[in-house]
Amino acid sequence: MTVADDVTLNVAPDEAASLRRIVWSSVIGTAVEWYDFLIYGTATALVFNKVFFAAGNPTLATIAAFGTYAVGFLARPLGAAIFGHYGDRVGRKAMLAITIMVMGIGTFLIGLLPTYQQIGIAAPLLLIGLRFLQGIGLGGEWGGAVLMVVENCPTHRRGLLGSMVQVGNPIGNLAAIGMFAMVASLPESDFMTYGWRIPFLLSVLLVGVGLYIRLNMEETAAFRQVQAKKEVASLPLVEIFKHHRKPFFTAVGLKISEIAYASIGGVFVMSYATANLGLSRAVVLNGAFAASLVALFAIPLFGWLSDIVGRKTMFYASCAFSALFAFPLFWLLDTRDPTIVVGTIVVAITFGQMVMFGIGAPWYSELFSARLRYSGASLGFQIGAAISGGLTPLVAASLMAWSGGATWPVSLLLVACAAVTATATKFAPEMANKELT
């Protein structure tokens, strides 16, 4: 039985068809958003430190490049606040159409930017501005995409179906990595001159597809009920910080470890393996590609398991793995064996990131009532991502520079992040198979 079949169990035929359409529309639209956002991470590790920053000190250039990467994460809470506010007041559908255009414009313009050699300091400043625009787009998009599914699916399948939206991440990542793998085969001079720009410029076509899909989606029944009862929150964020601080800070804590592993395993490792270990771009791209391929199946599997054993059990298991694997992660990479390196990246991302990434989508949403759900889930998710995800590669690069190239401080950082999320898991309510409020 496929996931597509499983989502329709115990649902009337007409409702099943509508549910399938909602799920796959959300997956495709989210895949476009993640493609746009993730090609930046790949380019940061492979290109931006060389074309947008002054030559001379490779370590400082890498740290600066990761700093621009962090800007996208730091902008995500602002996007969540803006679009969460209107998503809870106007509706989920309209916000999804706007956010995909914001993301697409930012991504396309990055592909047109002049280099540092051409316009000097203006190049990294423009790059930072466009990365900020990307962050606002993704920050506002995620919550709406998840709620389109979570608020329409059966209670006993909310873990599975909510996690399905997150499949858009590995699909977008596969597309991003695939595009970079193709252009990376160009001669080095061609790749650094124009090849890296191609994945950014092609995003405009994908945005057109995503926008068409989102304009044809229907508003969720949960939000329509809030409107019908005249219970729309006038200031959702004020209400959350005034009366619902516990679920909000719980959501932030639940995100910390997962996004730290995503940033280390998916971005920082690319720079570490190529610059410090002398491995080729192809090896690390193969690792990221394989991890995303596994995630296509792992995410819905973990979501399905969370409907059976509970959200808390799955999060505790992933936190334990994250702490225990923090040191072996670098020991295995340091072997420089391509097969071991690829396998290590796959294991780290699958069990350190994708367990919590998939299950977190429904769980963050379950922590809030319908009238505050877009703002609460989005802002909790995005602030956690900003604190841990955006800063982790920058902090990791700085820690390695401080320690003279040693990786043990980075491993301790991952252990600390796992402890934070385990604590948040303890205080989070178990929501598997419980009705939404």
Steps between C-alpha positions, in 0.01 A plus 500: 500500500638841406484813710252642249272203564553508875390861536151409382428228756165552679423804283207532256601478129429867423681610816789268415543658157495848652748395768743355247482821298568711809795283610675490163431867428664588830795270434565643151463862607727445800757321282529813285551716810766268640681477166533878496617512861738202490694583185633792700643261761679295235634812331615637837717195562640479145497844338408810698814517713696536174285732288332735749777563752852640478774248431789459745378307805295191404394435861360851548333486158330171595381644832366807317321280245335300780402833652293584191351149521395579857318815386239285325427317824492819704244646257271198530340607832411836343333317211319276748380801699376691195335217311391319815307811604316524170471122468304495825293803397452465122566133432766243416458492120571867423820500704633195315463674163681813621787319673594293197531819293715668767731199510519471122592865443780484756643180357490613136674829578784321680578332169548845341728651766840642400802362689731665753760554229243689293331731753694451824325514838162559334500134386479337847262774618258425214541128567405554865192698398375233262572222750292698749214505248530122458477457876184708525340291225579164657417625848148586393450200270568202725215545746236550234609194302491278807164630618340439160555129570484475881167683519343280232619147588359227729622507860654152487705591188619846604856387570531330163330768292653794684844350443424459129520879456860476616578267209514822300834563673690199359328544162617861490843396626531228236413752232751751641778243535423352159525841339829575676636156414437572133654845497788385724613276214589812303866609492586686823526840331161459329337373821627796703413752227150402393427135581397556862244760385293255294320329796395842632371627165302183427306546823271747324347212302437293812341795677252533214397135548474538877294817474252337262455208740447722802247724331287191440500382863201546731500665842503262800174409673650587840566860398158533337346389830699762690367763258144371525511516881654849482794383713778637277781633721562872456866481612605132497861557613397720792256233610764226473759686707237604753311174553681219316869541579555138605402337167691769313830449685446124485477522121824703491682241710374209292668652193852557642666159458341409167606815321848486651553157341352626174744791492805296599422190291360683199706820479802519732617150409522606134746773588688283752539205263616706203715763675639302797503141375575566134203298374338585169172688465353186343547293817313737731232569240450124466459476877241776508324351198484154660374646829218683321410185307472302823297782657228463235407171665626560855290810570157340442622185678593702808171690480307173482692361797420812702129426455563158656762553774453873555684821418697506826649153458627580152651832610676344799650233273631761255645714781686196636643425157598864447703511820663159455596558134644851549862383537492193267363732229839669458706190574334330205537801272869520585558156344473679162356179360233612247263213584526560874459876453185457293357247748579728793316793344198279430485363856551842661225671300254209512503441875629835625274717286223319315336325798425830672461695177219275377318455831548859607273632224179356648622529860573875492158553344328285763629723780273791401128560440376573147465876556870530595648200322665668201680758715587267788630205300679717243675729745601219736641300210681796343648647818640158584639480147653847529664435837647163409492454123612839382776542755630141522721499185636844591567394861647168386742670260597747773550222757726311263703814435527555877604138568760491223296271275376256767139383468427409863342842578255447214408158639439650845274758335289218350478326838381823665235550231374144552467566873291812437257314273476204740399746774235658276372152414448426870274804539311459171156333513455173313260577213495178296139395429354796691253744351615850405351792689 
